Amino acid sequence: MTTSIPVPLTPAEVAALFRVDPKTVTRWAQDGKLPSFRTPGGHRRYPSSEVYSLRTASVTPATD
């Protein structure tokens, strides 16, 4: 039995997915638009499941 543990993403990884600057990703987290947490060293990380669901929602065309 294998259990898949979601790997948290760095600001640079999230920025690459959305094609924005890492500072923009940090601003999204500060504004509450993207959930994040801090590592024991104080670095910001983003849950991959949340990032991918947000990315999917942002590229899905709206239906009329």
N, CA, C and O of each residue as an XYZ file, in Angstrom:
256
protein
N       0.845     -1.176      0.000
C       0.000      0.000      0.000
C       0.888      1.237      0.000
O       1.755      1.387      0.862
N       0.673      2.112     -0.957
C       1.427      3.363     -1.015
C       0.482      4.525     -0.777
O      -0.625      4.580     -1.313
N       0.942      5.429      0.025
C       0.157      6.610      0.324
C       0.861      7.817     -0.262
O       2.052      8.026     -0.035
N       0.129      8.596     -1.006
C       0.693      9.777     -1.634
C       0.575     10.966     -0.688
O      -0.527     11.371     -0.318
N       1.712     11.514     -0.306
C       1.729     12.681      0.558
C       1.947     13.907     -0.316
O       2.929     13.977     -1.055
N       1.025     14.888     -0.235
C       1.198     16.076     -1.063
C       2.471     16.835     -0.672
O       2.754     17.038      0.509
N       3.209     17.239     -1.670
C       4.449     17.968     -1.453
C       4.152     19.465     -1.519
O       3.567     19.934     -2.495
N       4.546     20.218     -0.494
C       4.317     21.658     -0.553
C       5.215     22.304     -1.604
O       6.323     21.836     -1.868
N       4.720     23.376     -2.191
C       5.441     24.071     -3.241
C       6.089     25.347     -2.714
O       5.576     25.981     -1.792
N       7.212     25.712     -3.304
C       7.890     26.958     -2.954
C       7.247     28.110     -3.726
O       6.523     27.874     -4.694
N       7.499     29.341     -3.314
C       6.978     30.484     -4.069
C       7.432     30.470     -5.534
O       6.660     30.828     -6.423
N       8.666     30.064     -5.783
C       9.167     30.021     -7.157
C       8.426     28.991     -8.000
O       8.145     29.233     -9.174
N       8.111     27.851     -7.409
C       7.377     26.806     -8.137
C       5.961     27.262     -8.471
O       5.473     27.034     -9.578
N       5.307     27.906     -7.510
C       3.955     28.417     -7.758
C       4.009     29.514     -8.813
O       3.156     29.566     -9.699
N       4.997     30.383     -8.723
C       5.144     31.467     -9.692
C       5.329     30.922    -11.104
O       4.777     31.471    -12.058
N       6.091     29.861    -11.240
C       6.302     29.259    -12.556
C       4.999     28.696    -13.121
O       4.749     28.796    -14.323
N       4.175     28.109    -12.266
C       2.900     27.550    -12.727
C       1.958     28.636    -13.246
O       1.248     28.436    -14.232
N       1.962     29.794    -12.568
C       1.060     30.882    -12.947
C       1.725     31.923    -13.845
O       1.080     32.870    -14.296
N       3.013     31.739    -14.097
C       3.790     32.675    -14.924
C       3.742     34.097    -14.370
O       3.460     35.060    -15.084
N       4.028     34.192    -13.072
C       4.102     35.475    -12.390
C       5.396     35.509    -11.583
O       6.102     34.505    -11.488
N       5.699     36.650    -11.011
C       6.872     36.810    -10.163
C       6.608     36.163     -8.796
O       5.474     36.199     -8.317
N       7.617     35.578     -8.167
C       7.416     35.000     -6.832
C       6.874     36.005     -5.811
O       6.149     35.614     -4.896
N       7.204     37.263     -5.948
C       6.674     38.286     -5.038
C       5.158     38.398     -5.171
O       4.471     38.690     -4.193
N       4.639     38.170     -6.361
C       3.193     38.193     -6.575
C       2.536     37.048     -5.808
O       1.474     37.228     -5.212
N       3.153     35.894     -5.820
C       2.632     34.736     -5.092
C       2.596     35.044     -3.593
O       1.620     34.722     -2.915
N       3.646     35.660     -3.085
C       3.688     36.038     -1.670
C       2.584     37.044     -1.354
O       1.953     36.961     -0.300
N       2.350     37.977     -2.244
C       1.282     38.960     -2.052
C      -0.085     38.287     -2.041
O      -0.946     38.650     -1.239
N      -0.294     37.309     -2.924
C      -1.563     36.567     -2.930
C      -1.786     35.898     -1.576
O      -2.901     35.897     -1.055
N      -0.727     35.333     -1.011
C      -0.846     34.673      0.296
C      -1.159     35.694      1.388
O      -1.992     35.437      2.257
N      -0.502     36.834      1.348
C      -0.747     37.872      2.353
C      -2.169     38.422      2.251
O      -2.768     38.805      3.256
N      -2.703     38.456      1.032
C      -4.064     38.952      0.809
C      -5.129     37.888      1.074
O      -6.323     38.177      0.994
N      -4.706     36.658      1.388
C      -5.649     35.586      1.683
C      -6.210     34.903      0.447
O      -7.182     34.154      0.545
N      -5.619     35.147     -0.706
C      -6.099     34.542     -1.953
C      -5.526     33.143     -2.171
O      -6.060     32.363     -2.959
N      -4.444     32.834     -1.472
C      -3.771     31.549     -1.638
C      -3.313     31.073     -0.259
O      -2.557     31.776      0.412
N      -3.758     29.889      0.174
C      -3.346     29.408      1.493
C      -1.861     29.081      1.524
O      -1.297     28.589      0.546
N      -1.244     29.359      2.650
C       0.176     29.058      2.802
C       0.469     28.750      4.264
O      -0.361     28.983      5.143
N       1.646     28.229      4.503
C       2.115     28.000      5.857
C       3.609     28.267      5.883
O       4.256     28.359      4.840
N       4.139     28.388      7.074
C       5.568     28.663      7.244
C       6.287     27.418      7.735
O       5.779     26.679      8.578
N       7.470     27.202      7.197
C       8.314     26.106      7.668
C       8.948     26.528      8.991
O       8.890     27.706      9.346
N       9.552     25.597      9.729
C      10.238     25.987     10.965
C      11.329     27.043     10.725
O      11.664     27.805     11.632
N      11.872     27.086      9.527
C      12.893     28.082      9.190
C      12.308     29.417      8.760
O      13.051     30.360      8.486
N      10.960     29.511      8.698
C      10.303     30.774      8.351
C      10.008     30.955      6.878
O       9.559     32.026      6.469
N      10.249     29.934      6.069
C       9.988     30.030      4.640
C       8.529     29.701      4.348
O       7.942     28.822      4.978
N       7.958     30.409      3.397
C       6.558     30.199      3.043
C       6.452     29.021      2.069
O       7.248     28.897      1.137
N       5.461     28.166      2.302
C       5.177     27.037      1.414
C       3.680     27.008      1.131
O       2.875     27.514      1.912
N       3.329     26.410      0.009
C       1.947     26.378     -0.458
C       1.511     24.943     -0.684
O       2.225     24.179     -1.334
N       0.340     24.554     -0.157
C      -0.150     23.177     -0.376
C      -0.386     22.935     -1.868
O      -1.128     23.675     -2.514
N       0.240     21.911     -2.399
C       0.144     21.647     -3.827
C      -1.294     21.403     -4.274
O      -1.677     21.821     -5.367
N      -2.093     20.735     -3.451
C      -3.481     20.454     -3.841
C      -4.262     21.759     -4.022
O      -5.064     21.873     -4.949
N      -4.037     22.734     -3.154
C      -4.719     24.027     -3.256
C      -4.248     24.799     -4.487
O      -5.053     25.412     -5.188
N      -2.953     24.765     -4.741
C      -2.390     25.489     -5.885
C      -2.927     24.913     -7.189
O      -3.340     25.659     -8.077
N      -2.922     23.581     -7.306
C      -3.389     22.962     -8.548
C      -4.893     23.161     -8.759
O      -5.342     23.319     -9.894
N      -5.670     23.154     -7.679
C      -7.103     23.385     -7.852
C      -7.366     24.838     -8.247
O      -8.259     25.110     -9.050
N      -6.600     25.763     -7.693
C      -6.740     27.169     -8.081
C      -6.321     27.380     -9.526
O      -6.952     28.133    -10.267
N      -5.249     26.707     -9.915
C      -4.774     26.817    -11.297
C      -5.803     26.260    -12.277
O      -6.042     26.851    -13.330
N      -6.405     25.136    -11.936
C      -7.432     24.534    -12.787
C      -8.641     25.451    -12.896
O      -9.201     25.624    -13.978
N      -9.039     26.036    -11.781
C     -10.185     26.946    -11.782
C      -9.903     28.198    -12.595
O     -10.815     28.743    -13.217
N      -8.658     28.666    -12.604
C      -8.335     29.901    -13.306
C      -8.202     29.705    -14.813
O      -8.299     30.675    -15.564
N      -7.984     28.481    -15.270
C      -7.851     28.256    -16.708
C      -9.087     27.612    -17.309
O      -9.151     27.429    -18.525
N     -10.071     27.266    -16.489
C     -11.296     26.667    -16.998
C     -12.193     27.775    -17.541
O     -12.504     28.724    -16.821
N     -12.612     27.668    -18.802
C     -13.485     28.705    -19.355
C     -14.841     28.753    -18.654
O     -15.398     27.721    -18.279
N     -15.345     29.929    -18.492
C     -16.664     30.100    -17.864
C     -17.739     29.625    -18.814
O     -17.637     29.803    -20.028
N     -18.774     29.018    -18.252
C     -19.889     28.566    -19.087
C     -21.033     29.551    -18.934
O     -21.284     30.067    -17.845
N     -21.702     29.797    -20.000
C     -22.841     30.738    -19.990
C     -24.143     30.025    -19.781
O     -25.197     30.661    -19.746
